[in-house]
Amino acid sequence: MTPKGEESQGAGLAERITGALVGAAVGDALGGPVEGYSPEQITDRHGGRVHGIVGPWHGDAWRTARPLAPYHKGDGHVTDDTLMTHALVRVYARVRDHLDAYAVADHLVPDLMTNPRWIPELEAETLPLHRVFLAEKWLVARLAYGHVDPREAGVGNIVNCGAAMYMAPVGLVNAANPAAAYAEALDIAGAHQSSYGREAAGVFAAAVAAATAPGATPESVVAACLSLARDGTRTAIEKVCEVACGHGDFESALVPLRAAVAPYDTVGPDYRAPSLGARRPSRLHSIEELPIALGMLLVAGGDFRQAVLGSVNYGRDCDSIATMAGALAGALRSPVPEDWAKTVAEASRLDLWEPARTLTEVTREIFERDVRRRRAHEQAVTALGGTPCSD
């Protein structure tokens, strides 16, 4: 990892935002081609562990091979995790303030429905709506067509990592303030998810915010998560991270981490055939992706390459796991391999650095606005005879 020390004025924020967003996209692209498979299947298919960008699972037959057709997963293509993350950055760029569930209805949903973009997995320019998973199409069905209260639109959707996977921008806008990131993400995610899916969105945003703090470590990130997380999400993180602390490499951690999260994950052992109890509201359960991403961050000691490769080789929903681990390691200032980032940007036809520049600018504006609001509040409380403001 990059040594911690005094960060130059302004440079630290931009570096951490860039690391998080580029890191998330790279993790997403590496995990995409092996998503849904077990570590053993991945090893059999690739003749060993995955150590970088690989091609589609079914090679040139990706257009028709089930169950992934017609998506070109692999060769450095990002998936819907990155498409949704960048879409949320665009909402921040339009609103230029903190977001809530209404911002999802007013800005994110129209963006998915009306603005064609290059979709790497489809190798075509089309509406993002045509690529996102059914759990994300729910946003359009409920908000654009159903006119549901945005704060309650997530109720009834399957409970999964759909909202959590793109919440990194919320943590970055609330840099070094995990509690604020948690609260904002819970509000935003109310339009998309309920139960432990919504909770994971809040905790992941808090983790990213914690990772941006000066002197942050993987341990401090996990501590911030445990201070805020509730119910099964908290327990799952605690159990997985306890196991992760006993491992120094992802190879030895793959099976133990899965065993640690299994009692809280409702999907079950066969990722492509979820149990009847999967993805339903519960106070006892957790999504699998966030605890595993945090566990891999600990196993890797915050190193980007190892955290992402551990997440990728874990299999199952590994594009989302690697997206989260990549965002956290990048926010901790562990360098994203330049060759990976360059390949992903070129293969996906995306400028991975532009969203980071935009969000850095917006984050500074929001922080200045927050300071003015806080000072106005202090003056009002002082006028009411409360605690005097200090200079």
C-alpha positions, 0 to 999 in steps of 0.5 A: 500500500501507499505509505500513509503520511501528510496528504497535500492540500486537495490532492488526497481527496482527488487521489482517493476518489480516483482510486475508488472509482477506477478501482471499482471498475477494474474489479468489476471487469476482472470479476465479470467473466467468472461470475457465478462459478465456484473457485474449483470451476474457475480453476478447472476452466483457467488451469489455475487461479485467475491473475488478471483480465481473462476472456469469456467463459465460453470463448467465442460462443459468448453470444449464444452460450447459456446462461450468460448470452447475450453478454460479452463478459470478459476481455476487460468489459465492465458490467452493470456495477460500473454502469450504475456507479457512473450513472449515480456520479452523473446524478451528483453532477446534476444535483450538486448536493446530497441525494435522496430517494427522490433524486433517484426518481427524478434523475437516475431513472430518466438517465437509464431510460432515455440516454443511450450509452456504449454498453461493453457487454452488448458491444452496442450503444443502447439504453442502459435499461436494456443491460441492467438486471431485473432488480435494477429494472425494478427502479423503472417499473416502480418509479417511472410507471408505478409512481410509487413514493420513492422512499418506499419503492424498494419494498417488494424487490428481491433483496440482493446487492443491487443497490449496494454495488453502486454506492461508492460515490455516496461514500466519496461525497461524504469522505471521512464521515461514515455515519453521514455516508450511511444515512445518505445511502440508506435514503437513496437505496430506499428507492431500490431495495429494502431489508438487508439489501438496503442495509448493505448499501448504507454500510458499503457507503460508510466503508468507502467513506471510512477508507478515505480518512487520513491514516485509514487502514482495512481494520479501521474500515471494518471497525466503522462498518461494525459501529453502524451495521445492524442485524444480520449484516453486522453479524455476517461482517463480524464473523467473516472478518474474524476468520479473515484475520487468520489468513494472509493470502486469499488462496487459504481464505477462499473456503473459510470465508465462504463457510463463515458467510454461509449461515447469513447468505440466503442464496445457498450453495448453488449460486445459479439455483437460489433456495426458496428462501433467497432474497426475501426480507430478513433481519437475520440475513445479509447479502454475501458480497459486502462481508466477503469484500471486507474479508478479502480487504483484510486478508490482503492487508489493503493491497489492491491487487490481492484484494481484487484477485481474492474476490475474483477467485472466490467466484459466485457474485464475484464481479460485485465483490471485486467492485466493492473490494476494488473501491475500498482498496483504491480509496485506501490509496493502494495503487490500481495496476496501470495495465489493468486500468488501461485495458479495461478503459480501452476494452469498455470504451470508457474514460474511467478517470472522468467520473472521478474528476467530476465527483471530486469537483462536486464533492468539494462543492458539497463540502463547502455547502455543508460548512455554510449550513453547519455555521448557520445552524450554530449561529441559530442555536447560539441565538437560542441560548445554546452552546456558544460558537467557538472561533 
